[in-house]
């Protein structure tokens, strides 16, 4: 008997933090504990999902020059779109829960330890990526802290606006700095969850497609397997393929807008960062933070495109697996069913962002080209000033 396995464990970190943020309420009766939880999530979202991003957004409107606006913009864009993606995750949380049930249906179809190993490997990969992005976010905050430490004047971790003169006294400065640090830590949690839940679901889909390919390759290969038994196993594989297609439809509905916002945010932020790095005279210590931001924003988009590319690649391998089974020695009924599955699998499914842009590694290059085009236009504006 095979040990139990659960694909949903790949997103355990996300759902645990979403419970803390209020997106995943616990199953409690309408009593004191539930009222306290509702109060907690209302207060938490008001301060960290509304008020804190507003302090960064308002700071753009008080910029006194175009270069100062760009200096604020590369921080404002990720913060602004992080809240939009967070609101989108709130909107599609019902669909994300539905994906959990579909993944568990596919878990029940795993037949060998090798197939389960694929799922376990994808699970570990997703969790490592979550931890790596969280560690990078903390390193990014540390680089901002070093800039504050080395700065000859008082400055905050991120350019922000507060309704008091935080620079006048040391007590106000330290209090504002600590307040911003707490807000940034909570914002990092939002950002990491936003950027890793598509990357967590897509590799699990790819792993299940690969497991299905392995089952299809085995059809007719065993000497003692009867014709009717091979046909019934093929029918089960066709059912599994239908479940995977259903899963991909649900994924596209829930991830489409999030990926589109990520692409747009990446292009805008890279453009603003380019202007800051090349046209603002920064000391080496102050240059560290924009470089970290540039790498982090690029990394966030890269892992989503890479995860979607994995799904596309395994879809191509599924076609090869269909041709690789021992269909030559099986009966006409089996071959007809195999042809139907082959025709369906040849229509490779590509996740699309906002029904406009395919989510693939090639799209990442298109984002870079768009960022460079905007950089060229804005560079001319800077040169005129």
Buried (B, 14 or more C-beta within 10 A) or exposed (E): EEEEBEBBBBBBBBBEBBBBBBBBEEEEEEEEEBEEBBEEBEEBBEBBBEEBBBBBBBBBEEBEEBBBBBBBBBBBBBBBBBBBBBEBBBEBBEEBEBBBEBBEBBBEBBBEEEBBBBBBEBBEBBBEBBEBBBEBBBEBBBBBBBBBEEEEEBBBBBBBBBEEEBBEEEEBBEEBBEBBBEBBEBBBBBBBBBBBBBBBBBBBBBBBBBBBBBBBBBBBEEEEBEBEEBBEBBEEBBEBBEBBBBBBEBBBEBBBBBBBBBBBBBBBBBBBBBBBBEBBEBEEBBBBBBEBBBEBBBBBBBBBBBBBBBBBBBBEBBBEBBEBBBBEEBEEEBBEBBEEBBEEBEEEBBBBBEEEBBBBEEBBEBBBEBBBEBBEEBBEEBEEE
